[in-house]
Structures are given as structure tokens and as C-alpha cells.
């Protein structure tokens, strides 16, 4: 969508290194948590069918 001619151009500060690092850590932590949940679910499924002890 084009900007109207009377609007000034937007000036957005680039993200800080600390902000980028924060997002990196947050995404990493979320992925580790999700992997843990999947592993736990697989373990529960294996225990349910008798392949492993819960």
C-alpha cells in the first residue's frame, strides 16, 4: 500500500544487539521446551503401548 504524499517517511531505529540477543534466547528456549514436550509425549505413548515403563 502506497503512502500518501503528505506523510513523512517513517524512521524506525534498528533493533539493538541486546534486543536481538533476547529474541534469540527466547526462540531457543521455546524450541527446547517444545522438543521436551514432544519427547515426553512419545515416552507416554511408548508406555501406553507397553514398550517402556513410565
C-alpha positions as CSV (number, residue, x, y, z in Angstrom):
1,X,0.0,0.0,0.0
2,X,1.5,3.3,-1.0
3,X,2.0,6.2,1.4
4,X,0.0,9.3,0.9
5,X,2.2,12.2,-0.4
6,X,1.7,14.3,2.7
7,X,3.0,11.7,5.1
8,X,6.6,12.0,6.2
9,X,8.8,8.9,5.8
10,X,8.9,6.6,8.8
11,X,12.1,6.5,10.8
12,X,12.5,3.3,12.8
13,X,15.5,2.6,14.9
14,X,17.3,-0.6,14.1
15,X,16.9,-3.3,16.8
16,X,19.6,-3.2,19.4
17,X,22.0,-6.1,19.9
18,X,20.5,-6.8,23.3
19,X,17.1,-7.0,21.8
20,X,18.3,-9.4,19.1
21,X,20.0,-11.5,21.7
22,X,16.9,-11.5,23.8
23,X,14.8,-12.8,20.9
24,X,17.4,-15.4,20.0
25,X,17.4,-16.7,23.6
26,X,13.6,-16.6,23.7
27,X,13.2,-18.6,20.5
28,X,15.9,-21.1,21.5
29,X,14.2,-21.6,24.9
30,X,10.8,-22.1,23.3
31,X,12.2,-24.6,20.8
32,X,13.9,-26.6,23.6
33,X,10.7,-26.6,25.6
34,X,8.7,-27.8,22.6
35,X,11.2,-30.6,22.0
36,X,10.9,-31.6,25.6
37,X,7.1,-31.7,25.3
38,X,7.3,-33.9,22.2
39,X,9.8,-36.2,23.9
40,X,7.5,-36.5,26.9
41,X,4.5,-37.3,24.7
42,X,6.5,-40.0,22.8
43,X,7.5,-41.5,26.2
44,X,3.9,-41.6,27.3
45,X,2.8,-43.2,24.1
46,X,5.5,-45.8,24.4
47,X,4.5,-46.6,28.0
48,X,0.8,-46.8,26.9
49,X,1.6,-49.5,24.4
50,X,4.0,-51.3,26.7
51,X,7.3,-50.5,25.1
52,X,8.7,-48.6,28.1
53,X,8.0,-48.1,31.7
54,X,6.6,-44.7,32.8
